[in-house]
Amino acid sequence: MVEPVDAWWRRRQFSRGVPMPYAVGQFRDAWASFPVLIRQYHPEWNAGIVLTQVPPAAEVLLTWECDVGHVFVATPAEQRNRPGRERRRSVWCPECTVMAKPQRWPVLPAEWPTQVPAPQRAVRVAGRQTLPAAGRSRTPGDVPDGVVPAAAAARAGVVPPGAVPTGAVASTRAARPGGRRGGARRPSAAAREVCRKTPRVPSGQAFVSVCAPATASAVEAELRQALSDRFDFTFTQNAIRLDKPFHDHVEAWPDIILPELQVAIEYDSTGRHGLEHVGSREESDRRKDRALRGVGWEVVRIRTGRLPALGPYDLQVSGVSGRTVDRLVDTLRDIRGDLFVDAYAR
């Protein structure tokens, strides 16, 4: 019977009559040939039990984390017996597997170039209803079971994805894979390489990242200094660990991070040419805010240049001034409470 790791450990302690049923390193040789599983296992998520204390055949639920950051539960036998065809670069994760396997239509044999797969429902063709016939033999040139000719499918109103109806002209966008003018389909988040420089810290924790870009805005530095003059916050962290990739990283880099309050502050302007934080870049800002809120953080954006507010606590201002800092402090009090924020006042 499969059971949680803490209940399994207590049961083994009782049956063996010792506080440590399995010594550290007892099953080291059994796990030595699975370096990926060793990397995915974290003792702090498994009642402090290290992997070399777990028998490979134990029916116990263990918590694992893939390289992207997805956390899942599986038994030792399930992890050791994953088929190689389901692994992606020898790293298995249920969520990554789903995202890395998009739905595709099957490739038909070359001798049937004009045939298309029939839909799951019955198709009425030429006044009769055709259904897949199981076990029927066919002669050379016959149509395979469950497949109808393209002309009959067109008459029935069945057009497969990517096919061009009769009389229509394929556009340049539709003719290219993925429907994009640039050629091949853009790889999914699971298929792209994710930076591995992010330290293995819990999701939502602030840390110092080697990938974070340096501060390039004088306004951000001015705003950080104004907050530092009023509050004793920690301003050394520059990244927050996420639970899913964001632009090939599992971390986000807000302009200002207040770990004591778990509040991230962003300064947004349209830039010199009026193209910053608009259009697709605005959608990226929304994705970033959702990713931060998903790990327990709140986001305050100071929006200038007539940029619209994206969140409930965003401030629309003409520029950073003393009044702007006062409004920001009041917003922090609204988010976390007066007593909590004022506890860090200088």
C-alpha positions as CSV (number, residue, x, y, z in Angstrom):
1,M,0.0,0.0,0.0
2,V,1.4,3.3,-1.1
3,E,1.6,5.9,1.8
4,P,3.1,9.3,2.5
5,V,6.8,9.4,3.4
6,D,6.4,10.5,7.0
7,A,3.8,7.8,7.7
8,W,6.0,5.2,6.0
9,W,9.1,6.3,8.1
10,R,7.1,6.1,11.3
11,R,5.9,2.6,10.4
12,R,9.4,1.4,9.7
13,Q,10.6,2.8,13.0
14,F,7.9,0.9,14.8
15,S,8.4,-2.4,13.0
16,R,12.2,-2.3,13.4
17,G,12.2,-0.8,16.8
18,V,14.9,1.7,16.1
19,P,14.8,5.5,15.5
20,M,16.6,5.2,12.2
21,P,15.5,2.1,10.2
22,Y,17.8,2.8,7.3
23,A,21.2,4.5,7.6
24,V,22.3,7.3,5.4
25,G,24.0,5.9,2.4
26,Q,22.6,2.4,2.8
27,F,21.1,2.4,-0.7
28,R,23.7,4.6,-2.4
29,D,24.7,2.0,-4.9
30,A,21.1,1.4,-6.0
31,W,20.6,5.2,-6.8
32,A,24.1,5.9,-8.1
33,S,23.0,5.1,-11.7
34,F,20.1,7.6,-11.6
35,P,21.9,11.1,-11.4
36,V,18.8,12.8,-12.7
37,L,16.6,11.5,-9.9
38,I,19.3,12.4,-7.3
39,R,19.1,16.0,-8.6
40,Q,15.3,16.0,-8.6
41,Y,15.0,14.8,-5.0
42,H,15.1,17.2,-2.0
43,P,15.2,15.9,1.6
44,E,13.6,19.0,3.0
45,W,10.4,18.1,1.1
46,N,10.5,14.5,2.3
47,A,10.5,14.7,6.1
48,G,14.3,15.2,6.1
49,I,14.9,11.7,4.7
50,V,17.7,11.5,2.2
51,L,17.4,9.5,-1.0
52,T,20.0,6.9,0.0
53,Q,17.8,6.0,3.0
54,V,14.9,5.0,0.7
55,P,14.8,1.4,-0.7
56,P,14.2,1.4,-4.4
57,A,11.2,-0.9,-4.0
58,A,9.6,1.0,-1.2
59,E,5.9,1.9,-1.8
60,V,6.2,5.4,-0.6
61,L,5.2,8.8,-2.1
62,L,8.1,11.1,-2.5
63,T,8.2,14.7,-3.7
64,W,10.4,15.6,-6.7
65,E,11.2,18.7,-8.6
66,C,12.2,18.9,-12.3
67,D,14.9,21.2,-13.6
68,V,12.2,23.7,-14.7
69,G,10.8,24.0,-11.2
70,H,7.6,21.8,-11.4
71,V,7.0,19.8,-8.2
72,F,5.3,16.4,-8.4
73,V,4.8,13.2,-6.4
74,A,5.9,9.7,-7.4
75,T,7.1,6.5,-5.9
76,P,10.7,5.3,-6.3
77,A,9.6,2.5,-8.7
78,E,7.7,5.0,-10.9
79,Q,10.7,7.3,-11.2
80,R,13.2,4.5,-11.9
81,N,10.9,2.8,-14.5
82,R,10.1,5.8,-16.6
83,P,10.3,4.7,-20.3
84,G,13.1,6.4,-22.1
85,R,10.8,7.6,-24.9
86,E,8.9,9.7,-22.3
87,R,12.0,11.5,-21.0
88,R,13.1,14.8,-22.5
89,R,16.9,15.2,-22.2
90,S,16.7,12.5,-19.6
91,V,14.6,14.6,-17.3
92,W,11.0,13.5,-16.7
93,C,8.2,15.6,-15.4
94,P,4.5,15.1,-15.9
95,E,3.8,18.8,-16.7
96,C,6.8,19.1,-19.0
97,T,5.7,16.0,-20.8
98,V,2.2,17.4,-21.5
99,M,3.6,20.7,-22.8
100,A,6.3,18.9,-24.9
101,K,3.7,16.7,-26.8
102,P,1.5,18.9,-28.9
103,Q,-1.5,17.4,-30.7
104,R,-0.5,16.3,-34.3
105,W,-2.4,14.6,-37.1
106,P,-0.9,11.3,-38.0
107,V,1.3,11.0,-41.1
108,L,-0.4,8.9,-43.8
109,P,1.3,6.4,-46.1
110,A,2.7,7.7,-49.3
111,E,0.4,5.5,-51.4
112,W,-2.6,7.5,-50.2
113,P,-1.5,11.2,-50.7
114,T,-5.0,12.6,-51.1
115,Q,-6.6,10.9,-48.1
116,V,-7.4,12.6,-44.8
117,P,-8.2,11.0,-41.5
118,A,-11.9,10.7,-40.9
119,P,-13.3,12.4,-37.7
120,Q,-14.4,10.4,-34.7
121,R,-18.1,11.0,-35.6
122,A,-19.8,9.2,-38.5
123,V,-19.6,11.0,-41.9
124,R,-22.6,10.8,-44.3
125,V,-21.1,10.5,-47.8
126,A,-23.1,10.1,-51.0
127,G,-26.3,9.4,-49.1
128,R,-25.0,6.7,-46.8
129,Q,-23.3,6.7,-43.4
130,T,-19.7,5.4,-43.2
131,L,-18.2,4.1,-40.1
132,P,-14.8,2.5,-39.4
133,A,-15.1,-1.3,-40.2
134,A,-13.0,-3.4,-37.8
135,G,-11.3,-6.4,-39.3
136,R,-12.3,-5.9,-42.9
137,S,-9.7,-6.9,-45.4
138,R,-8.9,-4.5,-48.3
139,T,-7.4,-4.9,-51.7
140,P,-4.6,-2.8,-53.3
141,G,-6.0,0.7,-54.0
142,D,-8.8,0.3,-51.5
143,V,-9.4,3.0,-48.9
144,P,-8.2,2.0,-45.4
145,D,-10.6,1.6,-42.5
146,G,-11.6,4.9,-40.9
147,V,-10.3,7.0,-43.8
148,V,-12.4,8.7,-46.4
149,P,-11.1,10.2,-49.7
150,A,-10.4,13.9,-49.6
151,A,-13.1,14.7,-52.2
152,A,-15.8,12.8,-50.2
153,A,-14.6,14.5,-47.0
154,A,-15.0,17.9,-48.7
155,R,-18.5,17.1,-49.8
156,A,-19.3,16.1,-46.2
157,G,-18.0,19.4,-44.9
158,V,-15.0,17.8,-43.2
159,V,-11.8,19.8,-43.6
160,P,-8.8,18.7,-41.6
161,P,-6.6,21.3,-39.8
162,G,-4.2,22.9,-42.2
163,A,-6.0,21.8,-45.3
164,V,-7.2,24.4,-47.9
165,P,-10.8,24.0,-49.1
166,T,-11.5,23.6,-52.8
167,G,-11.5,26.9,-54.6
168,A,-9.5,28.7,-51.8
169,V,-6.0,30.2,-52.2
170,A,-3.5,29.4,-49.5
171,S,-2.0,32.6,-48.0
172,T,1.6,33.0,-47.2
173,R,0.9,32.9,-43.5
174,A,-1.2,29.7,-43.7
175,A,1.3,28.0,-46.0
176,R,4.2,28.2,-43.5
177,P,4.5,25.8,-40.5
178,G,2.8,27.2,-37.4
179,G,1.0,29.9,-39.4
180,R,3.9,32.4,-38.9
181,R,5.7,34.4,-41.6
182,G,9.1,33.6,-40.2
183,G,9.1,29.9,-40.9
184,A,9.1,27.1,-38.3
185,R,6.8,27.2,-35.3
186,R,8.3,28.9,-32.2
187,P,9.3,26.2,-29.7
188,S,7.1,25.9,-26.6
189,A,8.2,26.8,-23.1
190,A,8.9,23.2,-22.3
191,A,10.9,22.6,-25.4
192,R,13.2,25.6,-25.0
193,E,16.3,25.4,-22.9
194,V,15.8,26.9,-19.4
195,C,18.7,28.6,-17.7
196,R,20.1,26.4,-15.0
197,K,21.9,29.2,-13.1
198,T,18.9,29.8,-10.9
199,P,19.7,28.4,-7.4
200,R,17.4,25.7,-6.0
201,V,15.4,27.8,-3.5
202,P,11.7,27.5,-2.7
203,S,9.3,29.2,-5.1
204,G,8.6,32.8,-4.0
205,Q,12.0,33.3,-2.3
206,A,14.1,36.4,-3.1
207,F,17.8,35.9,-3.8
208,V,20.8,37.4,-5.6
209,S,20.8,36.3,-9.2
210,V,23.8,36.3,-11.5
211,C,21.5,36.5,-14.5
212,A,19.7,39.7,-13.5
213,P,20.6,42.8,-15.6
214,A,22.2,45.8,-14.0
215,T,20.0,48.8,-13.1
216,A,20.0,51.0,-16.1
217,S,17.5,53.7,-15.0
218,A,18.5,56.6,-12.9
219,V,14.8,56.9,-11.8
220,E,14.9,53.4,-10.3
221,A,18.0,54.2,-8.3
222,E,16.3,57.5,-7.1
223,L,13.2,55.6,-6.0
224,R,15.2,53.0,-4.2
225,Q,17.2,55.6,-2.4
226,A,14.0,57.4,-1.3
227,L,12.6,54.2,0.1
228,S,15.9,53.4,1.8
229,D,15.9,56.8,3.5
230,R,12.4,56.1,5.1
231,F,12.6,52.3,5.8
232,D,15.0,49.7,6.9
233,F,14.2,47.3,4.1
234,T,16.6,44.8,2.4
235,F,17.5,46.0,-1.0
236,T,20.3,43.5,-1.9
237,Q,18.1,40.8,-3.6
238,N,17.5,41.3,-7.3
239,A,15.4,38.2,-8.3
240,I,12.4,36.1,-7.2
241,R,12.1,32.4,-7.8
242,L,9.1,31.4,-9.8
243,D,7.3,28.0,-10.2
244,K,7.2,28.1,-14.0
245,P,9.5,29.5,-16.7
246,F,9.3,33.1,-17.7
247,H,11.4,34.0,-20.8
248,D,13.7,31.0,-20.4
249,H,14.2,31.6,-16.7
250,V,12.5,30.4,-13.6
251,E,13.1,33.7,-11.9
252,A,11.8,37.3,-12.3
253,W,13.8,40.5,-11.9
254,P,11.6,43.4,-10.6
255,D,13.1,46.8,-10.4
256,I,12.8,46.9,-6.6
257,I,12.3,44.0,-4.3
258,L,11.0,44.3,-0.7
259,P,11.4,40.8,0.8
260,E,10.1,41.9,4.2
261,L,6.8,42.8,2.6
262,Q,6.9,40.4,-0.3
263,V,6.1,43.3,-2.6
264,A,7.8,44.0,-6.0
265,I,7.9,47.5,-7.4
266,E,8.2,48.3,-11.1
267,Y,8.8,51.6,-12.7
268,D,7.3,51.8,-16.2
269,S,7.6,54.5,-18.8
270,T,7.1,54.6,-22.6
271,G,10.8,55.3,-23.2
272,R,12.5,57.7,-25.5
273,H,10.6,56.5,-28.6
274,G,7.3,55.7,-26.9
275,L,7.5,52.0,-27.5
276,E,8.3,50.6,-24.0
277,H,5.6,48.8,-22.0
278,V,3.1,48.9,-24.8
279,G,1.7,46.2,-27.1
280,S,3.4,42.9,-26.7
281,R,5.6,44.3,-24.0
282,E,2.5,45.2,-22.0
283,E,1.4,41.6,-22.3
284,S,4.8,40.5,-21.0
285,D,4.3,42.7,-18.0
286,R,1.0,41.1,-17.3
287,R,2.5,37.6,-17.5
288,K,5.3,38.7,-15.1
289,D,2.7,40.1,-12.6
290,R,0.7,36.8,-12.8
291,A,3.9,34.8,-12.2
292,L,4.8,36.9,-9.2
293,R,1.4,36.8,-7.7
294,G,1.3,33.0,-8.2
295,V,4.2,32.6,-5.7
296,G,2.7,34.9,-3.1
297,W,4.1,38.3,-4.1
298,E,2.2,41.5,-4.8
299,V,3.2,43.9,-7.6
300,V,3.1,47.7,-7.5
301,R,3.7,49.4,-10.9
302,I,4.5,53.1,-11.1
303,R,3.2,54.0,-14.6
304,T,4.1,57.2,-16.3
305,G,3.6,58.6,-19.8
306,R,-0.2,57.9,-19.7
307,L,0.4,54.2,-19.4
308,P,-2.8,52.5,-18.0
309,A,-2.8,50.7,-14.7
310,L,-2.4,46.9,-15.0
311,G,-3.1,45.9,-11.4
312,P,-5.1,46.9,-8.4
313,Y,-2.3,48.8,-6.7
314,D,-0.6,50.5,-9.7
315,L,0.0,54.2,-9.6
316,Q,-0.4,56.5,-12.6
317,V,1.9,59.5,-12.1
318,S,3.7,62.1,-14.2
319,G,7.1,61.4,-12.6
320,V,8.9,60.3,-9.5
321,S,8.7,63.0,-6.8
322,G,8.2,63.3,-3.1
323,R,4.5,63.0,-3.6
324,T,5.0,59.9,-5.6
325,V,7.0,58.3,-2.8
326,D,4.2,59.3,-0.3
327,R,1.6,57.6,-2.5
328,L,3.8,54.5,-2.8
329,V,4.2,54.3,1.0
330,D,0.4,54.6,1.4
331,T,0.0,51.8,-1.1
332,L,2.4,49.5,0.8
333,R,0.3,50.2,3.9
334,D,-2.8,49.3,2.1
335,I,-1.3,46.0,1.0
336,R,0.4,44.8,4.2
337,G,-1.1,47.0,6.9
338,D,0.1,50.1,8.7
339,L,1.6,48.3,11.7
340,F,3.6,45.9,9.6
341,V,5.0,48.6,7.3
342,D,5.7,51.1,10.0
343,A,7.7,48.5,11.9
344,Y,10.5,49.0,9.4
345,A,10.4,52.8,9.5
346,R,13.6,54.6,10.3
